[in-house]
Amino acid sequence: MLRRWLRILGLVGIGLAAGAGLGLFLGWNVWPTEYTDAVPAIMQENYRQDYAHMIAAAYAVDGDLAAARQRVASLGEAGADFYFSVTLDAILLGQDETEIRQLARLAADLGYESPALTPYLRGENAGATP
């Protein structure tokens, strides 16, 4: 009788392990969750910062302030403030000067003013990509 119960428990355990393994394989490899058309506001902080840099780079290329405003607004409720903090962080961390100029140009065109921006706004093509 005991052997019968052990055999049943063994088969149930094997079935559970096989089911869990199959479920993990299907969930991770065959049908993984894919996020598409997600708004930048729900991204992790470091990805939002990268997106802010991309907004500035796109603005430096096309000069479309309306599109840049829309992209900045997609960063969340305080999107413009977040963008400005990314700009100041880039200045304080001494990141690439071309990127800082791009960030500063867009921040100034969005209406933000700061003495920290002034050195990066000087020049004929401040913020333009080479």
N, CA, C and O atoms as a GROMACS GRO file, in nm:
protein
  520
    1MET      N    1   0.082  -0.119   0.000
    1MET     CA    2   0.000   0.000   0.000
    1MET      C    3   0.086   0.126   0.000
    1MET      O    4   0.060   0.221  -0.073
    2LEU      N    5   0.190   0.123   0.084
    2LEU     CA    6   0.280   0.238   0.091
    2LEU      C    7   0.354   0.259  -0.041
    2LEU      O    8   0.375   0.372  -0.084
    3ARG      N    9   0.392   0.147  -0.104
    3ARG     CA   10   0.462   0.157  -0.234
    3ARG      C   11   0.371   0.222  -0.339
    3ARG      O   12   0.417   0.298  -0.424
    4ARG      N   13   0.244   0.190  -0.332
    4ARG     CA   14   0.150   0.246  -0.428
    4ARG      C   15   0.140   0.398  -0.412
    4ARG      O   16   0.140   0.471  -0.511
    5TRP      N   17   0.131   0.446  -0.288
    5TRP     CA   18   0.124   0.590  -0.262
    5TRP      C   19   0.253   0.659  -0.303
    5TRP      O   20   0.249   0.769  -0.359
    6LEU      N   21   0.366   0.599  -0.277
    6LEU     CA   22   0.495   0.658  -0.318
    6LEU      C   23   0.503   0.668  -0.469
    6LEU      O   24   0.554   0.766  -0.524
    7ARG      N   25   0.453   0.564  -0.536
    7ARG     CA   26   0.454   0.567  -0.682
    7ARG      C   27   0.364   0.678  -0.735
    7ARG      O   28   0.401   0.750  -0.828
    8ILE      N   29   0.247   0.694  -0.676
    8ILE     CA   30   0.153   0.799  -0.717
    8ILE      C   31   0.216   0.937  -0.692
    8ILE      O   32   0.210   1.024  -0.779
    9LEU      N   33   0.274   0.957  -0.575
    9LEU     CA   34   0.339   1.085  -0.544
    9LEU      C   35   0.456   1.112  -0.638
    9LEU      O   36   0.478   1.226  -0.679
   10GLY      N   37   0.530   1.009  -0.671
   10GLY     CA   38   0.642   1.024  -0.765
   10GLY      C   39   0.593   1.068  -0.903
   10GLY      O   40   0.651   1.157  -0.964
   11LEU      N   41   0.487   1.004  -0.950
   11LEU     CA   42   0.432   1.040  -1.081
   11LEU      C   43   0.374   1.181  -1.081
   11LEU      O   44   0.389   1.255  -1.178
   12VAL      N   45   0.308   1.219  -0.972
   12VAL     CA   46   0.254   1.355  -0.961
   12VAL      C   47   0.369   1.455  -0.961
   12VAL      O   48   0.360   1.559  -1.027
   13GLY      N   49   0.476   1.426  -0.888
   13GLY     CA   50   0.593   1.515  -0.884
   13GLY      C   51   0.657   1.530  -1.021
   13GLY      O   52   0.693   1.640  -1.062
   14ILE      N   53   0.671   1.418  -1.091
   14ILE     CA   54   0.728   1.423  -1.227
   14ILE      C   55   0.637   1.504  -1.319
   14ILE      O   56   0.684   1.583  -1.400
   15GLY      N   57   0.507   1.485  -1.306
   15GLY     CA   58   0.411   1.561  -1.388
   15GLY      C   59   0.418   1.710  -1.360
   15GLY      O   60   0.414   1.791  -1.453
   16LEU      N   61   0.427   1.746  -1.232
   16LEU     CA   62   0.438   1.888  -1.197
   16LEU      C   63   0.568   1.949  -1.249
   16LEU      O   64   0.567   2.060  -1.302
   17ALA      N   65   0.678   1.878  -1.235
   17ALA     CA   66   0.807   1.928  -1.283
   17ALA      C   67   0.806   1.943  -1.436
   17ALA      O   68   0.854   2.043  -1.489
   18ALA      N   69   0.750   1.843  -1.505
   18ALA     CA   70   0.743   1.852  -1.651
   18ALA      C   71   0.652   1.967  -1.694
   18ALA      O   72   0.684   2.039  -1.789
   19GLY      N   73   0.540   1.984  -1.626
   19GLY     CA   74   0.449   2.094  -1.659
   19GLY      C   75   0.512   2.230  -1.634
   19GLY      O   76   0.496   2.321  -1.716
   20ALA      N   77   0.583   2.243  -1.522
   20ALA     CA   78   0.649   2.370  -1.493
   20ALA      C   79   0.758   2.398  -1.595
   20ALA      O   80   0.773   2.511  -1.642
   21GLY      N   81   0.835   2.295  -1.630
   21GLY     CA   82   0.940   2.313  -1.731
   21GLY      C   83   0.883   2.352  -1.866
   21GLY      O   84   0.934   2.442  -1.932
   22LEU      N   85   0.778   2.284  -1.906
   22LEU     CA   86   0.713   2.316  -2.034
   22LEU      C   87   0.655   2.457  -2.031
   22LEU      O   88   0.665   2.531  -2.129
   23GLY      N   89   0.593   2.494  -1.919
   23GLY     CA   90   0.536   2.629  -1.907
   23GLY      C   91   0.643   2.737  -1.915
   23GLY      O   92   0.624   2.839  -1.981
   24LEU      N   93   0.755   2.715  -1.848
   24LEU     CA   94   0.865   2.813  -1.854
   24LEU      C   95   0.921   2.823  -1.995
   24LEU      O   96   0.949   2.932  -2.044
   25PHE      N   97   0.939   2.709  -2.061
   25PHE     CA   98   0.989   2.710  -2.198
   25PHE      C   99   0.896   2.787  -2.290
   25PHE      O  100   0.940   2.871  -2.369
   26LEU      N  101   0.767   2.758  -2.282
   26LEU     CA  102   0.670   2.827  -2.367
   26LEU      C  103   0.664   2.976  -2.336
   26LEU      O  104   0.656   3.059  -2.426
   27GLY      N  105   0.666   3.011  -2.207
   27GLY     CA  106   0.655   3.151  -2.167
   27GLY      C  107   0.777   3.234  -2.201
   27GLY      O  108   0.764   3.353  -2.231
   28TRP      N  109   0.896   3.176  -2.196
   28TRP     CA  110   1.018   3.253  -2.221
   28TRP      C  111   1.065   3.246  -2.365
   28TRP      O  112   1.123   3.342  -2.416
   29ASN      N  113   1.041   3.134  -2.432
   29ASN     CA  114   1.097   3.117  -2.566
   29ASN      C  115   0.994   3.122  -2.678
   29ASN      O  116   1.016   3.188  -2.780
   30VAL      N  117   0.883   3.054  -2.661
   30VAL     CA  118   0.786   3.044  -2.770
   30VAL      C  119   0.693   3.164  -2.774
   30VAL      O  120   0.674   3.224  -2.880
   31TRP      N  121   0.633   3.200  -2.660
   31TRP     CA  122   0.538   3.311  -2.655
   31TRP      C  123   0.577   3.411  -2.546
   31TRP      O  124   0.501   3.428  -2.451
   32PRO      N  125   0.690   3.477  -2.556
   32PRO     CA  126   0.728   3.573  -2.451
   32PRO      C  127   0.641   3.698  -2.459
   32PRO      O  128   0.585   3.731  -2.563
   33THR      N  129   0.632   3.767  -2.347
   33THR     CA  130   0.558   3.892  -2.343
   33THR      C  131   0.638   3.999  -2.416
   33THR      O  132   0.756   4.019  -2.388
   34GLU      N  133   0.574   4.066  -2.508
   34GLU     CA  134   0.641   4.172  -2.583
   34GLU      C  135   0.562   4.301  -2.565
   34GLU      O  136   0.441   4.307  -2.589
   35TYR      N  137   0.632   4.404  -2.522
   35TYR     CA  138   0.569   4.534  -2.505
   35TYR      C  139   0.593   4.615  -2.631
   35TYR      O  140   0.707   4.635  -2.672
   36THR      N  141   0.487   4.662  -2.692
   36THR     CA  142   0.499   4.747  -2.809
   36THR      C  143   0.418   4.873  -2.786
   36THR      O  144   0.316   4.871  -2.717
   37ASP      N  145   0.464   4.980  -2.843
   37ASP     CA  146   0.396   5.109  -2.830
   37ASP      C  147   0.379   5.152  -2.685
   37ASP      O  148   0.279   5.215  -2.650
   38ALA      N  149   0.474   5.117  -2.601
   38ALA     CA  150   0.469   5.159  -2.461
   38ALA      C  151   0.514   5.305  -2.451
   38ALA      O  152   0.605   5.347  -2.523
   39VAL      N  153   0.451   5.379  -2.365
   39VAL     CA  154   0.487   5.520  -2.349
   39VAL      C  155   0.615   5.531  -2.266
   39VAL      O  156   0.635   5.451  -2.174
   40PRO      N  157   0.700   5.627  -2.297
   40PRO     CA  158   0.825   5.643  -2.222
   40PRO      C  159   0.805   5.669  -2.074
   40PRO      O  160   0.896   5.645  -1.994
   41ALA      N  161   0.688   5.718  -2.035
   41ALA     CA  162   0.664   5.749  -1.893
   41ALA      C  163   0.673   5.626  -1.804
   41ALA      O  164   0.700   5.639  -1.685
   42ILE      N  165   0.652   5.506  -1.859
   42ILE     CA  166   0.655   5.385  -1.777
   42ILE      C  167   0.790   5.316  -1.781
   42ILE      O  168   0.808   5.211  -1.718
   43MET      N  169   0.886   5.372  -1.853
   43MET     CA  170   1.018   5.310  -1.861
   43MET      C  171   1.096   5.333  -1.733
   43MET      O  172   1.064   5.422  -1.654
   44GLN      N  173   1.199   5.253  -1.714
   44GLN     CA  174   1.289   5.272  -1.600
   44GLN      C  175   1.362   5.404  -1.618
   44GLN      O  176   1.374   5.457  -1.728
   45GLU      N  177   1.411   5.456  -1.507
   45GLU     CA  178   1.475   5.588  -1.503
   45GLU      C  179   1.589   5.600  -1.605
   45GLU      O  180   1.596   5.699  -1.678
   46ASN      N  181   1.678   5.501  -1.611
   46ASN     CA  182   1.792   5.512  -1.702
   46ASN      C  183   1.748   5.510  -1.848
   46ASN      O  184   1.812   5.574  -1.931
   47TYR      N  185   1.641   5.439  -1.881
   47TYR     CA  186   1.591   5.439  -2.018
   47TYR      C  187   1.522   5.571  -2.051
   47TYR      O  188   1.530   5.619  -2.164
   48ARG      N  189   1.456   5.630  -1.952
   48ARG     CA  190   1.395   5.762  -1.974
   48ARG      C  191   1.504   5.866  -1.998
   48ARG      O  192   1.487   5.956  -2.081
   49GLN      N  193   1.616   5.854  -1.927
   49GLN     CA  194   1.728   5.947  -1.949
   49GLN      C  195   1.784   5.930  -2.090
   49GLN      O  196   1.812   6.028  -2.158
   50ASP      N  197   1.801   5.805  -2.133
   50ASP     CA  198   1.848   5.780  -2.269
   50ASP      C  199   1.751   5.839  -2.371
   50ASP      O  200   1.793   5.897  -2.472
   51TYR      N  201   1.622   5.824  -2.346
   51TYR     CA  202   1.521   5.878  -2.436
   51TYR      C  203   1.529   6.031  -2.442
   51TYR      O  204   1.510   6.090  -2.548
   52ALA      N  205   1.556   6.094  -2.328
   52ALA     CA  206   1.572   6.240  -2.325
   52ALA      C  207   1.689   6.282  -2.414
   52ALA      O  208   1.681   6.382  -2.485
   53HIS      N  209   1.798   6.206  -2.409
   53HIS     CA  210   1.913   6.236  -2.496
   53HIS      C  211   1.874   6.219  -2.643
   53HIS      O  212   1.916   6.297  -2.728
   54MET      N  213   1.794   6.117  -2.672
   54MET     CA  214   1.750   6.095  -2.810
   54MET      C  215   1.658   6.206  -2.859
   54MET      O  216   1.662   6.245  -2.975
   55ILE      N  217   1.574   6.258  -2.769
   55ILE     CA  218   1.487   6.370  -2.805
   55ILE      C  219   1.572   6.490  -2.846
   55ILE      O  220   1.544   6.555  -2.946
   56ALA      N  221   1.676   6.518  -2.767
   56ALA     CA  222   1.763   6.632  -2.797
   56ALA      C  223   1.837   6.612  -2.928
   56ALA      O  224   1.851   6.706  -3.006
   57ALA      N  225   1.883   6.490  -2.953
   57ALA     CA  226   1.954   6.462  -3.078
   57ALA      C  227   1.861   6.478  -3.199
   57ALA      O  228   1.901   6.532  -3.302
   58ALA      N  229   1.738   6.430  -3.186
   58ALA     CA  230   1.641   6.445  -3.295
   58ALA      C  231   1.610   6.592  -3.319
   58ALA      O  232   1.597   6.634  -3.434
   59TYR      N  233   1.596   6.668  -3.212
   59TYR     CA  234   1.568   6.811  -3.226
   59TYR      C  235   1.685   6.883  -3.292
   59TYR      O  236   1.664   6.976  -3.371
   60ALA      N  237   1.808   6.842  -3.261
   60ALA     CA  238   1.925   6.904  -3.323
   60ALA      C  239   1.927   6.878  -3.473
   60ALA      O  240   1.978   6.960  -3.550
   61VAL      N  241   1.873   6.766  -3.515
   61VAL     CA  242   1.873   6.731  -3.658
   61VAL      C  243   1.758   6.797  -3.732
   61VAL      O  244   1.778   6.857  -3.838
   62ASP      N  245   1.635   6.787  -3.676
   62ASP     CA  246   1.520   6.837  -3.752
   62ASP      C  247   1.469   6.974  -3.710
   62ASP      O  248   1.399   7.040  -3.787
   63GLY      N  249   1.503   7.019  -3.589
   63GLY     CA  250   1.461   7.152  -3.544
   63GLY      C  251   1.311   7.167  -3.524
   63GLY      O  252   1.261   7.279  -3.519
   64ASP      N  253   1.239   7.057  -3.513
   64ASP     CA  254   1.094   7.060  -3.498
   64ASP      C  255   1.058   7.070  -3.350
   64ASP      O  256   1.053   6.969  -3.280
   65LEU      N  257   1.033   7.193  -3.303
   65LEU     CA  258   1.006   7.216  -3.162
   65LEU      C  259   0.874   7.154  -3.118
   65LEU      O  260   0.864   7.104  -3.006
   66ALA      N  261   0.774   7.155  -3.205
   66ALA     CA  262   0.645   7.096  -3.169
   66ALA      C  263   0.658   6.946  -3.144
   66ALA      O  264   0.603   6.893  -3.047
   67ALA      N  265   0.732   6.878  -3.230
   67ALA     CA  266   0.754   6.734  -3.211
   67ALA      C  267   0.837   6.709  -3.086
   67ALA      O  268   0.812   6.613  -3.013
   68ALA      N  269   0.936   6.795  -3.061
   68ALA     CA  270   1.019   6.779  -2.941
   68ALA      C  271   0.935   6.799  -2.815
   68ALA      O  272   0.952   6.725  -2.718
   69ARG      N  273   0.846   6.897  -2.816
   69ARG     CA  274   0.758   6.919  -2.700
   69ARG      C  275   0.670   6.795  -2.675
   69ARG      O  276   0.651   6.754  -2.560
   70GLN      N  277   0.619   6.738  -2.782
   70GLN     CA  278   0.534   6.619  -2.769
   70GLN      C  279   0.615   6.502  -2.711
   70GLN      O  280   0.566   6.428  -2.626
   71ARG      N  281   0.738   6.487  -2.758
   71ARG     CA  282   0.823   6.378  -2.708
   71ARG      C  283   0.857   6.400  -2.561
   71ARG      O  284   0.857   6.305  -2.482
   72VAL      N  285   0.887   6.525  -2.524
   72VAL     CA  286   0.919   6.555  -2.384
   72VAL      C  287   0.796   6.530  -2.297
   72VAL      O  288   0.808   6.477  -2.186
   73ALA      N  289   0.678   6.566  -2.347
   73ALA     CA  290   0.555   6.544  -2.270
   73ALA      C  291   0.529   6.395  -2.249
   73ALA      O  292   0.465   6.357  -2.150
   74SER      N  293   0.577   6.312  -2.340
   74SER     CA  294   0.555   6.167  -2.326
   74SER      C  295   0.639   6.107  -2.213
   74SER      O  296   0.622   5.990  -2.180
   75LEU      N  297   0.729   6.187  -2.155
   75LEU     CA  298   0.810   6.139  -2.043
   75LEU      C  299   0.731   6.132  -1.912
   75LEU      O  300   0.781   6.079  -1.813
   76GLY      N  301   0.610   6.184  -1.911
   76GLY     CA  302   0.527   6.178  -1.791
   76GLY      C  303   0.470   6.314  -1.755
   76GLY      O  304   0.487   6.411  -1.829
   77GLU      N  305   0.403   6.320  -1.640
   77GLU     CA  306   0.338   6.444  -1.595
   77GLU      C  307   0.437   6.559  -1.586
   77GLU      O  308   0.408   6.670  -1.632
   78ALA      N  309   0.550   6.534  -1.528
   78ALA     CA  310   0.654   6.637  -1.514
   78ALA      C  311   0.764   6.612  -1.616
   78ALA      O  312   0.882   6.617  -1.583
   79GLY      N  313   0.725   6.584  -1.740
   79GLY     CA  314   0.821   6.549  -1.844
   79GLY      C  315   0.924   6.657  -1.871
   79GLY      O  316   1.042   6.627  -1.885
   80ALA      N  317   0.879   6.783  -1.878
   80ALA     CA  318   0.972   6.892  -1.905
   80ALA      C  319   1.069   6.910  -1.789
   80ALA      O  320   1.188   6.935  -1.811
   81ASP      N  321   1.020   6.899  -1.667
   81ASP     CA  322   1.108   6.909  -1.551
   81ASP      C  323   1.208   6.794  -1.548
   81ASP      O  324   1.325   6.813  -1.515
   82PHE      N  325   1.162   6.674  -1.583
   82PHE     CA  326   1.252   6.560  -1.590
   82PHE      C  327   1.358   6.584  -1.696
   82PHE      O  328   1.477   6.558  -1.673
   83TYR      N  329   1.317   6.634  -1.812
   83TYR     CA  330   1.412   6.663  -1.919
   83TYR      C  331   1.517   6.763  -1.872
   83TYR      O  332   1.636   6.746  -1.898
   84PHE      N  333   1.473   6.868  -1.803
   84PHE     CA  334   1.566   6.969  -1.755
   84PHE      C  335   1.663   6.909  -1.653
   84PHE      O  336   1.781   6.944  -1.653
   85SER      N  337   1.615   6.821  -1.567
   85SER     CA  338   1.705   6.758  -1.469
   85SER      C  339   1.806   6.668  -1.538
   85SER      O  340   1.921   6.659  -1.494
   86VAL      N  341   1.767   6.602  -1.647
   86VAL     CA  342   1.861   6.521  -1.724
   86VAL      C  343   1.968   6.611  -1.785
   86VAL      O  344   2.086   6.576  -1.788
   87THR      N  345   1.926   6.728  -1.833
   87THR     CA  346   2.020   6.824  -1.891
   87THR      C  347   2.121   6.870  -1.787
   87THR      O  348   2.241   6.870  -1.812
   88LEU      N  349   2.073   6.908  -1.670
   88LEU     CA  350   2.164   6.954  -1.565
   88LEU      C  351   2.254   6.841  -1.516
   88LEU      O  352   2.372   6.864  -1.488
   89ASP      N  353   2.202   6.720  -1.507
   89ASP     CA  354   2.285   6.606  -1.468
   89ASP      C  355   2.397   6.583  -1.569
   89ASP      O  356   2.510   6.555  -1.531
   90ALA      N  357   2.365   6.595  -1.697
   90ALA     CA  358   2.467   6.577  -1.801
   90ALA      C  359   2.577   6.681  -1.787
   90ALA      O  360   2.695   6.650  -1.804
   91ILE      N  361   2.538   6.804  -1.755
   91ILE     CA  362   2.637   6.911  -1.736
   91ILE      C  363   2.723   6.881  -1.614
   91ILE      O  364   2.845   6.890  -1.620
   92LEU      N  365   2.658   6.846  -1.503
   92LEU     CA  366   2.732   6.822  -1.379
   92LEU      C  367   2.823   6.700  -1.388
   92LEU      O  368   2.929   6.697  -1.326
   93LEU      N  369   2.782   6.599  -1.465
   93LEU     CA  370   2.863   6.479  -1.479
   93LEU      C  371   2.970   6.493  -1.586
   93LEU      O  372   3.052   6.403  -1.604
   94GLY      N  373   2.970   6.604  -1.658
   94GLY     CA  374   3.070   6.628  -1.761
   94GLY      C  375   3.061   6.530  -1.877
   94GLY      O  376   3.163   6.482  -1.926
   95GLN      N  377   2.940   6.501  -1.920
   95GLN     CA  378   2.922   6.408  -2.031
   95GLN      C  379   2.967   6.474  -2.162
   95GLN      O  380   3.018   6.586  -2.161
   96ASP      N  381   2.949   6.404  -2.272
   96ASP     CA  382   2.993   6.451  -2.403
   96ASP      C  383   2.939   6.591  -2.433
   96ASP      O  384   2.819   6.616  -2.418
   97GLU      N  385   3.028   6.680  -2.475
   97GLU     CA  386   2.988   6.820  -2.494
   97GLU      C  387   2.884   6.837  -2.604
   97GLU      O  388   2.796   6.922  -2.593
   98THR      N  389   2.894   6.759  -2.710
   98THR     CA  390   2.795   6.770  -2.817
   98THR      C  391   2.656   6.735  -2.764
   98THR      O  392   2.558   6.802  -2.796
   99GLU      N  393   2.647   6.630  -2.684
   99GLU     CA  394   2.518   6.592  -2.627
   99GLU      C  395   2.467   6.700  -2.531
   99GLU      O  396   2.348   6.731  -2.530
  100ILE      N  397   2.558   6.756  -2.452
  100ILE     CA  398   2.517   6.863  -2.359
  100ILE      C  399   2.466   6.982  -2.437
  100ILE      O  400   2.365   7.042  -2.399
  101ARG      N  401   2.532   7.018  -2.546
  101ARG     CA  402   2.486   7.132  -2.628
  101ARG      C  403   2.347   7.104  -2.685
  101ARG      O  404   2.262   7.193  -2.689
  102GLN      N  405   2.324   6.981  -2.729
  102GLN     CA  406   2.192   6.945  -2.782
  102GLN      C  407   2.086   6.953  -2.672
  102GLN      O  408   1.978   7.008  -2.694
  103LEU      N  409   2.118   6.898  -2.555
  103LEU     CA  410   2.024   6.903  -2.443
  103LEU      C  411   1.996   7.047  -2.402
  103LEU      O  412   1.881   7.084  -2.377
  104ALA      N  413   2.102   7.128  -2.394
  104ALA     CA  414   2.088   7.267  -2.351
  104ALA      C  415   2.007   7.349  -2.452
  104ALA      O  416   1.924   7.431  -2.412
  105ARG      N  417   2.029   7.327  -2.581
  105ARG     CA  418   1.956   7.401  -2.684
  105ARG      C  419   1.806   7.373  -2.672
  105ARG      O  420   1.725   7.466  -2.676
  106LEU      N  421   1.770   7.248  -2.658
  106LEU     CA  422   1.628   7.215  -2.647
  106LEU      C  423   1.571   7.268  -2.516
  106LEU      O  424   1.459   7.319  -2.514
  107ALA      N  425   1.645   7.256  -2.407
  107ALA     CA  426   1.596   7.308  -2.278
  107ALA      C  427   1.570   7.458  -2.288
  107ALA      O  428   1.468   7.506  -2.238
  108ALA      N  429   1.660   7.530  -2.352
  108ALA     CA  430   1.642   7.675  -2.368
  108ALA      C  431   1.521   7.704  -2.456
  108ALA      O  432   1.443   7.796  -2.427
  109ASP      N  433   1.504   7.627  -2.563
  109ASP     CA  434   1.391   7.649  -2.652
  109ASP      C  435   1.258   7.609  -2.587
  109ASP      O  436   1.152   7.656  -2.628
  110LEU      N  437   1.265   7.523  -2.486
  110LEU     CA  438   1.144   7.488  -2.410
  110LEU      C  439   1.112   7.592  -2.303
  110LEU      O  440   1.009   7.584  -2.237
  111GLY      N  441   1.203   7.690  -2.286
  111GLY     CA  442   1.177   7.798  -2.193
  111GLY      C  443   1.251   7.788  -2.061
  111GLY      O  444   1.226   7.868  -1.971
  112TYR      N  445   1.339   7.694  -2.048
  112TYR     CA  446   1.416   7.680  -1.923
  112TYR      C  447   1.539   7.768  -1.929
  112TYR      O  448   1.606   7.778  -2.032
  113GLU      N  449   1.568   7.832  -1.818
  113GLU     CA  450   1.685   7.918  -1.809
  113GLU      C  451   1.767   7.876  -1.688
  113GLU      O  452   1.714   7.843  -1.583
  114SER      N  453   1.898   7.878  -1.706
  114SER     CA  454   1.989   7.846  -1.597
  114SER      C  455   2.128   7.895  -1.637
  114SER      O  456   2.166   7.885  -1.754
  115PRO      N  457   2.203   7.947  -1.542
  115PRO     CA  458   2.340   7.986  -1.573
  115PRO      C  459   2.424   7.868  -1.621
  115PRO      O  460   2.522   7.886  -1.692
  116ALA      N  461   2.385   7.747  -1.582
  116ALA     CA  462   2.459   7.629  -1.625
  116ALA      C  463   2.444   7.604  -1.775
  116ALA      O  464   2.532   7.544  -1.836
  117LEU      N  465   2.335   7.651  -1.834
  117LEU     CA  466   2.312   7.631  -1.977
  117LEU      C  467   2.391   7.728  -2.064
  117LEU      O  468   2.426   7.695  -2.177
  118THR      N  469   2.418   7.846  -2.012
  118THR     CA  470   2.475   7.955  -2.091
  118THR      C  471   2.600   7.917  -2.170
  118THR      O  472   2.606   7.948  -2.289
  119PRO      N  473   2.700   7.852  -2.109
  119PRO     CA  474   2.820   7.820  -2.188
  119PRO      C  475   2.794   7.726  -2.305
  119PRO      O  476   2.870   7.725  -2.402
  120TYR      N  477   2.688   7.649  -2.297
  120TYR     CA  478   2.659   7.552  -2.402
  120TYR      C  479   2.565   7.606  -2.509
  120TYR      O  480   2.536   7.538  -2.607
  121LEU      N  481   2.518   7.729  -2.489
  121LEU     CA  482   2.429   7.791  -2.587
  121LEU      C  483   2.502   7.890  -2.676
  121LEU      O  484   2.445   7.942  -2.772
  122ARG      N  485   2.627   7.916  -2.645
  122ARG     CA  486   2.705   8.010  -2.726
  122ARG      C  487   2.751   7.942  -2.853
  122ARG      O  488   2.770   7.821  -2.858
  123GLY      N  489   2.769   8.022  -2.955
  123GLY     CA  490   2.822   7.970  -3.081
  123GLY      C  491   2.715   7.962  -3.187
  123GLY      O  492   2.595   7.959  -3.158
  124GLU      N  493   2.760   7.960  -3.309
  124GLU     CA  494   2.672   7.960  -3.425
  124GLU      C  495   2.583   7.836  -3.430
  124GLU      O  496   2.462   7.847  -3.452
  125ASN      N  497   2.642   7.719  -3.411
  125ASN     CA  498   2.568   7.594  -3.426
  125ASN      C  499   2.559   7.518  -3.295
  125ASN      O  500   2.575   7.396  -3.293
  126ALA      N  501   2.536   7.588  -3.186
  126ALA     CA  502   2.529   7.520  -3.056
  126ALA      C  503   2.420   7.416  -3.058
  126ALA      O  504   2.303   7.447  -3.080
  127GLY      N  505   2.458   7.293  -3.035
  127GLY     CA  506   2.361   7.184  -3.031
  127GLY      C  507   2.344   7.112  -3.162
  127GLY      O  508   2.281   7.007  -3.166
  128ALA      N  509   2.398   7.164  -3.270
  128ALA     CA  510   2.384   7.098  -3.399
  128ALA      C  511   2.480   6.981  -3.407
  128ALA      O  512   2.591   6.986  -3.354
  129THR      N  513   2.437   6.876  -3.473
  129THR     CA  514   2.525   6.761  -3.490
  129THR      C  515   2.621   6.788  -3.604
  129THR      O  516   2.586   6.857  -3.700
  130PRO      N  517   2.742   6.735  -3.595
  130PRO     CA  518   2.841   6.760  -3.701
  130PRO      C  519   2.805   6.694  -3.831
  130PRO      O  520   2.879   6.706  -3.929
   0.00000   0.00000   0.00000
